[in-house]
Amino acid sequence: MTALLYDIIANIEKSCRPVVKQFSKIGLAESRQFTDQILEAIAEQKIALNILFGQKDWHFSQQLGEVLLNASIEEAEKLNQTYNLPHLIYFTHGIVGYIHHWLKTSISLDIAQEELHQAVHFSFQK
């Protein structure tokens, strides 16, 4: 179980690589690509992740949030970019919350990607 956890986290961590060299260049398309990459990595391990999220002793959602947060910080530092830590915490843990919701539903990857993209930009349509 531990080996599976580390493999999944490593795969998700790879998906967190930025799509631009400067944060100021992040627009809707780049943000969409970033969140799509994360959900694609999740989709590859959807069954195992459902099990991990269900393990209360593993605190997987907290671990995943920390992985996304640390990957975002590391990439910002590699690019010599300043970042807003409270914003990154909110952003990364929000993604984890959405992933947890998605895994409990039968929503397709395409729909999940669209929903997450809309949520990140606070533009839910009625």
C-alpha positions in Angstrom: 0.0 0.0 0.0 2.8 2.4 0.8 4.6 1.7 -2.5 1.3 2.3 -4.4 0.8 5.5 -2.5 4.3 6.8 -3.4 3.9 5.8 -7.1 0.6 7.6 -7.3 1.9 10.7 -5.6 5.0 10.8 -7.8 2.8 10.6 -10.9 0.6 13.4 -9.7 3.6 15.5 -8.7 4.9 15.2 -12.3 1.6 16.5 -13.5 2.0 19.7 -11.5 4.8 21.0 -13.6 4.0 24.5 -14.8 3.1 25.3 -18.3 4.8 28.7 -18.4 8.1 30.1 -17.4 6.6 33.2 -15.6 3.5 33.2 -13.4 2.5 36.5 -15.0 2.0 34.7 -18.3 -0.6 32.4 -16.8 -3.9 32.9 -18.6 -7.1 30.9 -19.0 -5.5 28.4 -21.4 -2.5 27.8 -19.3 -4.5 27.4 -16.1 -6.8 25.0 -17.9 -3.8 23.0 -19.2 -2.4 22.8 -15.6 -5.6 21.6 -14.0 -6.3 19.2 -16.9 -2.9 17.6 -16.4 -3.6 17.0 -12.7 -7.0 15.4 -13.4 -5.5 13.2 -16.2 -2.9 11.9 -13.7 -5.7 11.2 -11.2 -7.8 9.4 -13.9 -5.0 7.0 -14.5 -5.2 5.8 -10.9 -8.9 6.4 -10.2 -9.6 3.0 -8.6 -6.6 3.0 -6.4 -7.3 6.6 -5.4 -10.8 5.8 -4.4 -9.4 3.2 -2.0 -6.7 5.6 -0.6 -9.3 8.4 0.0 -11.4 5.9 1.9 -8.5 4.9 4.3 -9.0 7.1 7.3 -5.6 6.1 8.8 -3.7 7.2 5.8 -5.0 10.9 5.6 -4.4 10.7 1.9 -6.3 13.9 1.0 -4.0 15.8 3.4 -1.0 14.2 1.9 -2.1 14.9 -1.7 -2.8 18.6 -0.7 0.7 18.8 0.6 2.2 17.2 -2.5 0.4 19.7 -4.7 1.4 22.6 -2.5 5.0 21.6 -2.3 5.2 21.0 -6.0 3.8 24.5 -6.7 6.2 26.1 -4.3 9.2 24.2 -5.7 8.3 25.2 -9.3 7.9 28.8 -8.3 11.3 28.8 -6.6 12.9 27.1 -9.6 11.5 29.9 -11.8 12.5 32.6 -9.3 8.9 33.6 -9.1 7.3 35.1 -6.0 4.1 33.4 -4.8 1.3 34.0 -2.4 1.4 31.1 0.1 -2.2 31.5 1.4 -3.4 31.6 -2.3 -1.4 28.4 -3.1 -2.8 26.6 0.0 -6.3 27.6 -0.9 -5.8 26.6 -4.6 -4.1 23.2 -4.0 -6.4 22.1 -1.2 -9.4 23.2 -3.3 -8.2 21.0 -6.1 -7.9 18.1 -3.7 -11.5 18.7 -2.5 -12.7 18.6 -6.0 -10.8 15.4 -6.8 -12.4 13.8 -3.7 -15.8 14.8 -5.0 -15.1 13.6 -8.5 -13.9 10.2 -7.3 -17.2 9.6 -5.6 -19.2 10.3 -8.7 -19.5 8.9 -12.2 -18.5 12.2 -13.8 -16.4 11.7 -16.9 -12.8 13.1 -17.1 -13.9 15.7 -19.7 -16.7 17.0 -17.5 -14.5 17.0 -14.4 -11.9 19.0 -16.3 -14.4 21.6 -17.3 -15.9 21.8 -13.8 -12.5 22.2 -12.2 -11.5 24.8 -14.8 -14.7 26.8 -14.1 -14.3 26.5 -10.3 -10.7 27.7 -10.5 -12.0 30.8 -12.3 -15.1 31.2 -10.1 -17.3 31.4 -13.2 -20.0 28.8 -12.6 -22.8 29.2 -15.1 -26.4 28.7 -14.1 
